[in-house]
Amino acid sequence: MITLLFRALMYLVSAGLGLIVADLVLEGFRIEWDRWWGFVVCIVIFAVLQSVLAPWVSKLADRYAPVLMGGIGIFSTLISLVVVVVLLPIGGLRIVDLTGWLLGSVIVWLITALGSVLLPLIFLRKKVDKARSRRGA
């Protein structure tokens, strides 16, 4: 259970980082910081959608368009962004142009993928180092 919560937290952090990087890099991808609570809601909804959509989109692509299997993560990221920005406009996230939608999806997907791999390694390394120091002391 703790492992599941740890992974969920790491995914939420990496999704938040991906959205922040897209905001910093792209003009058409905007986080409305005065509505920070909405941004937090966006992160949670985005992460849940991404987790649910990725396997579903993968299954569909495998069945109907196997050539698309490589782009599943980016496509599910795009769908998640559409839901968060267009269908649930409660949050503090706005995407206003085609570049924001396309490059934003790629940037968020890339940062989220890297974060999902690297963040646990960083936190687990600290835990391993702490355990080693206790054994050595």
C-alpha positions in Angstrom: 0.0 0.0 0.0 2.8 2.4 0.9 4.5 1.6 -2.5 1.3 2.4 -4.3 0.9 5.7 -2.5 4.6 6.5 -3.1 4.2 5.8 -6.9 1.0 7.9 -7.0 2.8 10.8 -5.2 5.8 10.6 -7.6 3.4 10.6 -10.6 1.5 13.6 -9.3 4.8 15.5 -8.8 6.1 14.5 -12.2 2.8 15.6 -13.8 3.0 18.9 -12.0 6.6 19.4 -13.2 5.6 18.6 -16.8 2.8 21.2 -16.7 5.0 23.8 -15.1 7.8 23.2 -17.7 5.2 23.5 -20.6 4.0 26.8 -19.0 7.6 28.1 -18.8 8.5 27.1 -22.4 5.4 27.8 -24.4 3.5 31.0 -24.7 0.2 29.3 -25.5 0.3 27.0 -22.5 -0.6 29.0 -19.4 -1.0 28.2 -15.7 -3.1 30.8 -14.0 -1.1 31.1 -10.7 -3.7 33.3 -9.1 -6.0 30.3 -9.1 -3.4 27.9 -7.6 -6.1 25.6 -6.2 -7.4 25.1 -9.7 -3.9 24.1 -10.8 -3.7 21.6 -8.0 -7.1 20.1 -9.1 -5.8 20.1 -12.7 -2.7 18.1 -11.7 -4.8 15.5 -9.8 -7.4 15.1 -12.5 -4.7 15.0 -15.2 -2.7 12.4 -13.4 -5.8 10.2 -12.8 -6.9 10.5 -16.4 -3.4 9.8 -17.7 -3.2 6.7 -15.6 -6.6 5.4 -16.8 -6.3 6.5 -20.4 -2.8 5.2 -21.2 -3.7 1.5 -20.9 -7.1 2.0 -22.7 -5.6 3.9 -25.6 -2.8 1.3 -25.8 -5.4 -1.5 -26.1 -7.3 0.4 -28.8 -4.2 1.2 -30.8 -2.9 -2.4 -30.5 -6.2 -3.7 -31.8 -7.0 -1.1 -34.6 -3.7 0.7 -35.4 -0.6 -1.0 -34.2 1.6 1.5 -36.0 0.5 4.1 -33.4 1.8 2.2 -30.4 4.9 4.4 -30.1 2.8 7.5 -29.6 0.4 6.2 -27.0 1.8 8.2 -24.1 1.7 11.5 -26.1 -1.8 10.7 -27.3 -3.2 9.9 -23.9 -1.5 13.1 -22.5 -3.2 15.1 -25.2 -6.6 13.5 -24.4 -6.0 14.2 -20.7 -5.1 17.8 -21.4 -8.3 18.2 -23.5 -10.4 16.9 -20.7 -8.7 19.1 -18.0 -8.7 22.3 -20.1 -11.9 22.0 -22.2 -14.3 19.8 -20.4 -13.4 20.8 -16.9 -12.5 24.5 -17.1 -12.4 24.8 -13.3 -8.7 24.8 -13.0 -6.0 27.3 -13.6 -4.7 25.8 -16.8 -5.3 27.4 -20.3 -4.0 26.3 -23.7 -4.8 28.9 -26.3 -3.1 27.9 -29.6 -2.2 24.8 -31.6 1.5 25.0 -30.6 0.5 24.9 -27.0 -1.7 21.8 -27.6 0.8 19.9 -29.6 4.2 20.9 -28.1 2.6 21.1 -24.7 1.5 17.4 -25.0 5.0 16.4 -26.0 6.7 18.4 -23.2 4.3 17.2 -20.5 4.6 13.6 -21.7 8.4 13.8 -21.8 8.8 15.4 -18.3 6.2 13.1 -16.8 7.9 10.0 -18.3 11.3 11.2 -17.1 10.0 12.2 -13.7 8.3 8.9 -13.2 11.6 7.1 -13.7 14.0 9.6 -12.1 12.1 10.9 -9.0 11.7 7.5 -7.4 15.4 6.8 -7.9 16.3 10.1 -6.2 14.1 9.5 -3.2 15.0 5.8 -3.0 18.7 6.6 -3.2 18.3 8.9 -0.1 16.5 6.1 1.7 19.2 3.5 0.8 22.0 5.9 1.8 20.2 6.5 5.1 19.8 2.8 5.8 23.5 2.2 4.9 24.6 4.9 7.3 22.5 3.3 10.1 24.1 -0.1 9.5 27.6 1.4 9.4 27.0 3.4 12.6 
